[in-house]
Amino acid sequence: MPREMTYPCYTCGSYQPHRQPRDDRERDIIRKLANLQKPNAYVDDYWICGRTDFDCRNIRTALRVKPFDPPQKMPDPE
């Protein structure tokens, strides 16, 4: 079950709830993005902004607010 944490969000500009990837689709998207920068990246180190009043879905790590340049967001479910 994905956990939730509160982290600063680069695109929201404030502390927001973030969640870990929920399913294989989200893990695959993060794996592709992360492996471009760091081969064999650990997918569960990545968090997705869960702000509810604004559809952000920015992807970050626990240690880096902006791991991707430009920032990446989780695409809408298909």
C-alpha positions in Angstrom: 0.0 0.0 0.0 1.5 3.4 -1.0 2.4 5.7 1.9 1.8 9.4 2.1 4.2 12.1 3.4 4.2 15.9 3.4 7.0 17.4 1.3 7.6 20.8 -0.3 6.4 20.8 -3.9 8.4 22.6 -6.5 5.4 23.4 -8.8 2.9 24.1 -6.0 5.3 26.3 -4.0 4.2 24.9 -0.6 4.2 21.8 1.5 1.7 19.3 0.1 0.8 15.6 0.7 2.8 13.3 -1.6 2.3 9.6 -2.2 4.3 6.8 -3.6 3.5 5.2 -6.9 0.2 3.3 -6.8 0.5 0.7 -9.5 2.7 -0.8 -12.2 1.8 1.9 -14.7 3.1 4.7 -12.4 6.2 2.7 -11.5 7.0 2.2 -15.2 6.7 5.9 -15.9 9.0 6.8 -13.0 11.4 4.0 -13.9 11.8 5.4 -17.4 12.3 9.0 -16.2 14.7 8.0 -13.4 16.8 5.7 -15.5 17.5 8.5 -17.9 19.4 10.2 -15.0 20.5 7.3 -12.8 20.6 3.7 -14.1 18.9 1.2 -11.7 17.1 4.0 -9.8 14.9 2.7 -7.0 11.3 3.6 -8.0 9.9 3.8 -4.4 12.3 6.7 -3.7 10.0 8.8 -5.9 6.9 10.6 -4.6 3.9 12.2 -6.5 2.2 15.4 -5.3 -1.3 14.6 -4.2 -2.7 18.2 -3.9 -6.4 17.9 -4.2 -7.5 21.4 -5.0 -5.0 21.7 -7.9 -4.1 18.8 -10.3 -0.3 18.9 -9.7 1.1 15.3 -9.7 4.7 16.6 -9.8 7.2 13.9 -9.3 10.1 14.3 -6.7 12.3 12.2 -4.5 12.3 12.4 -0.7 15.7 14.2 -0.8 15.3 16.4 -3.9 12.5 18.8 -4.5 13.4 19.1 -8.2 15.1 15.8 -9.4 14.1 16.5 -13.1 14.8 19.5 -15.2 12.3 20.4 -16.4 10.0 19.2 -13.6 8.0 16.1 -14.6 4.4 15.3 -13.6 2.6 11.9 -13.6 0.3 11.7 -16.6 -3.4 11.3 -16.2 -4.5 7.6 -16.0 -5.6 6.3 -19.4 
